[in-house]
Amino acid sequence: IDQARLGAALARLATTPASRILARPEQTALAALSGRSLPSRTVNGLLRPLLTALLSDPGLTTSSRCADLVLRGYARGRLCVPSGGSATLPDLLAAALPPGTVRTGVHVTAADITSVRTKEHGELGCRSLLLATGAGAAAELLPGLRVPSFHPVTVLHHTAPAPPPTGAALLLDADRSGPVAHTCVMSEVDPSRAPNGRTLITSTVLGTPPPHLDRSARAHLAALYGTSTDDWELLAAHHDPEAVPAMPPPHDLRRPVRLLAGLYVCGDHRDTSTVQGALFSGRRAAHAILGDLGIRSGSDVEAGLREAA
Ligand SMILES: Cc1cc2nc3c(=O)[nH]c(=O)nc-3n(C[C@H](O)[C@H](O)[C@H](O)COP(=O)(O)OP(=O)(O)OC[C@H]3O[C@@H](n4cnc5c(N)ncnc54)[C@H](O)[C@@H]3O)c2cc1C
């Protein structure tokens, strides 16, 4: 791979305004990638597997605009995970609110503008409702909401007697010689995720997992890491058939979050299917609620929202 050329292309993408990316013709990411005058080694050896990993989309059927935005995010910020696990982000957001504002572990069974029915606490009254679930649950609670198709994701967690010698690097499968799309020694990336200095290897399988998943993944991981995996132990395997909402072209990145005054919906299915997309849609919904409640721009809350942006 011509690293200098690739580095220059990524640096250009990092400084490209999002508005320019959104003005580009929209096709599938695969078609856009094939149409670029890049060496096939760069495309097949890096860009295709990287985009596959970033989008959880092995067929690269995602809108090329969304793919470029996600690749731009990678070029600007590189890859990262929240220290301590993905629950850290909502925990930090909740910690900024007055104590008792957020109740967790409450299952909502019905919702409308003035009340929410819960399994655990009966009915709770409300002035407005913002539904922030995944797309499937949102459509169950508010029938009529569009349900996209999804990219299934399976995550395997293995432990090993010693870490493979790849450090904190993310290994991408460019050869498609097994079920694993990407893998890393997570305990090298974030030691807090593995107890007592143990090694944790986290691997992702995209699409429908094959039968005998652990056996075929283990053989593939041995090839990717260049080490025997015979003495690795499978700690957990999580399969989510609705992991990532699909974003085929044409994709609307600004799906309405205000259904009517008092009723709002946010989540990755209203924006891009990423954590950033979920956060952007939440900010749009918060602005809509403030507007409907008559809280004018310039108030403390509005200033707080702008600062958070
Ligand atoms: C394995 C995996 C890996 C991923 N990797 C990445 C990545 O590397 N980068 C990235 O940007 N994105 C990644 N994503 C996608 C990212 O996690 C989602 O886009 C993001 O979490 C969406 O946020 P959200 O708030 O819309 O929905 P969620 O995070 O799904 O939150 C919805 C919440 O609603 C709750 N809920 C649902 N129904 C009810 C109900 N009836 N009552 C009460 N609560 C309910 C759920 O319990 C959940 O807590 C990944 C997703 C998966 C599954």
The ligand as a Gaussian input file, in Angstrom:
#p B3LYP/6-31G(d) Opt

LIG

0 1
 C      -21.892000      -4.863000      18.501000
 C      -22.063000      -3.439000      18.084000
 C      -20.934000      -2.692000      17.782000
 C      -21.066000      -1.345000      17.410000
 N      -19.937000      -0.622000      17.157000
 C      -20.049000       0.695000      16.889000
 C      -18.889000       1.497000      16.708000
 O      -17.762000       1.013000      16.803000
 N      -19.054000       2.819000      16.456000
 C      -20.286000       3.380000      16.356000
 O      -20.399000       4.600000      16.136000
 N      -21.412000       2.638000      16.505000
 C      -21.317000       1.324000      16.773000
 N      -22.442000       0.563000      16.935000
 C      -23.736000       1.221000      16.742000
 C      -24.092000       2.022000      17.981000
 O      -23.961000       1.209000      19.140000
 C      -25.527000       2.508000      17.853000
 O      -25.645000       3.238000      16.643000
 C      -25.909000       3.406000      19.017000
 O      -25.765000       2.723000      20.247000
 C      -27.337000       3.831000      18.845000
 O      -27.704000       4.595000      19.960000
 P      -29.236000       4.802000      20.285000
 O      -29.293000       5.683000      21.483000
 O      -29.952000       5.189000      19.040000
 O      -29.805000       3.344000      20.633000
 P      -29.312000       2.257000      21.770000
 O      -27.891000       2.497000      22.085000
 O      -29.760000       0.986000      21.167000
 O      -30.170000       2.678000      23.004000
 C      -31.572000       2.432000      23.054000
 C      -31.939000       2.118000      24.492000
 O      -33.355000       1.981000      24.575000
 C      -33.620000       0.957000      25.497000
 N      -34.974000       0.437000      25.253000
 C      -35.439000      -0.223000      24.164000
 N      -36.737000      -0.527000      24.328000
 C      -37.098000      -0.044000      25.543000
 C      -38.323000      -0.052000      26.281000
 N      -39.451000      -0.605000      25.774000
 N      -38.340000       0.528000      27.503000
 C      -37.215000       1.109000      28.016000
 N      -36.026000       1.161000      27.350000
 C      -35.987000       0.574000      26.136000
 C      -32.543000      -0.083000      25.240000
 O      -32.410000      -0.933000      26.368000
 C      -31.339000       0.812000      25.021000
 O      -30.667000       1.081000      26.233000
 C      -22.345000      -0.767000      17.307000
 C      -23.476000      -1.530000      17.604000
 C      -23.342000      -2.846000      18.008000
 C      -24.564000      -3.646000      18.378000

